[in-house]
Amino acid sequence: MTTDKFEKDTRTVHKFIQLYCDNKHKSIDKNTRAIPLRYENENLGEINYNLCEDCEKTLKISCENLLNCPHDEKPSCRKCPAPCYDKTDWKKIAKIMKYSGMQMGLLKIRKLFKRGQG
């Protein structure tokens, strides 16, 4: 996997988890922290987040799995011949990705309609 692909995928999974946590865990105490983003000894900055404990754990697992992905051409996790997520974590991240993907799609549609009305 290239450095750019690693950074893009890591930031994308963060956005999905953050959106899910913001919408689904509004009343839960959240931790504001940052994860350093490094790939092959290259410092790529950090990811700042404000997540509940459960979503923070999911983000860390996802980042670790991306960092340790053995594939040169990383497939989507759904199509991976050797998934690195255990079954429980896979179900959780799949639920988050499905929810957040739908929400992001709906946000784009809403913006298009608002532009058309203006």
C-alpha positions in Angstrom: 0.0 0.0 0.0 1.3 3.5 -0.8 1.7 6.2 1.8 -1.1 8.3 0.1 -3.5 5.3 0.1 -2.8 4.6 3.8 -3.4 8.2 4.8 -6.5 8.5 2.7 -8.0 5.3 4.0 -7.1 6.1 7.6 -8.7 9.6 7.4 -11.7 8.2 5.7 -12.3 5.5 8.4 -11.9 8.3 11.0 -14.6 10.5 9.3 -17.0 7.5 9.1 -16.5 6.6 12.8 -16.7 10.2 13.9 -20.0 10.8 12.0 -21.4 7.6 13.4 -20.4 8.5 17.0 -21.6 12.1 16.7 -25.1 10.9 15.6 -25.5 7.7 17.6 -23.7 8.4 20.8 -24.8 12.0 21.6 -25.3 11.4 25.3 -22.2 9.4 26.0 -19.1 11.1 27.4 -16.4 11.5 24.7 -12.6 11.6 24.7 -10.9 14.4 22.7 -7.5 13.0 21.7 -5.2 12.5 18.7 -3.6 9.6 17.1 -0.2 10.1 15.4 -0.3 9.1 11.8 2.8 7.3 10.7 3.5 5.0 7.8 6.8 3.4 7.0 8.7 5.8 9.2 7.0 8.8 7.6 5.2 11.3 9.8 1.8 12.2 8.3 0.5 14.4 11.1 -2.2 13.2 13.3 -5.9 12.4 13.5 -7.8 14.5 16.0 -11.0 12.9 17.3 -13.8 13.3 19.8 -15.2 9.8 20.3 -16.8 7.7 23.0 -14.7 4.9 24.4 -16.2 2.2 22.2 -15.8 4.2 18.9 -12.3 5.2 20.0 -11.4 1.5 20.3 -12.9 0.8 16.9 -10.8 3.7 15.4 -7.6 2.4 16.9 -8.3 -1.2 15.7 -9.1 0.1 12.2 -5.9 2.2 12.1 -3.8 -0.7 13.3 -5.4 -3.1 10.7 -4.7 -0.6 7.9 -1.1 -0.1 9.1 -0.5 -3.9 9.1 -2.4 -4.7 5.9 -0.2 -7.2 4.0 -1.5 -6.4 0.5 0.4 -4.2 -1.9 -2.8 -3.4 -3.7 -5.2 -3.1 -0.7 -8.6 -4.5 -1.6 -11.8 -3.3 0.1 -12.1 -5.1 3.4 -15.4 -6.7 2.2 -13.5 -8.4 -0.7 -10.3 -9.2 1.2 -9.3 -12.9 0.9 -7.7 -12.8 4.4 -9.7 -10.4 6.6 -7.8 -9.0 9.5 -10.9 -8.0 11.6 -12.3 -10.6 13.9 -16.0 -11.3 13.4 -17.2 -8.9 16.2 -15.1 -6.0 15.1 -16.0 -6.6 11.4 -19.7 -6.5 12.2 -19.2 -3.2 14.1 -17.1 -1.5 11.4 -19.4 -2.7 8.7 -22.4 -1.2 10.6 -20.5 2.1 11.0 -19.5 2.2 7.3 -23.0 1.5 6.1 -24.6 4.1 8.3 -22.0 6.8 7.7 -21.9 6.1 3.9 -25.7 6.6 3.7 -25.5 9.8 5.8 -22.7 11.2 3.6 -24.7 10.4 0.5 -27.8 12.1 1.9 -25.7 15.2 2.8 -24.5 15.5 -0.7 -28.1 15.2 -2.1 -29.3 17.9 0.4 -26.6 20.2 -0.7 -27.5 19.8 -4.4 -31.1 20.6 -3.6 -30.2 23.7 -1.6 -28.0 25.0 -4.5 -30.9 24.5 -6.9 -33.3 26.5 -4.6 -30.9 29.5 -4.2 
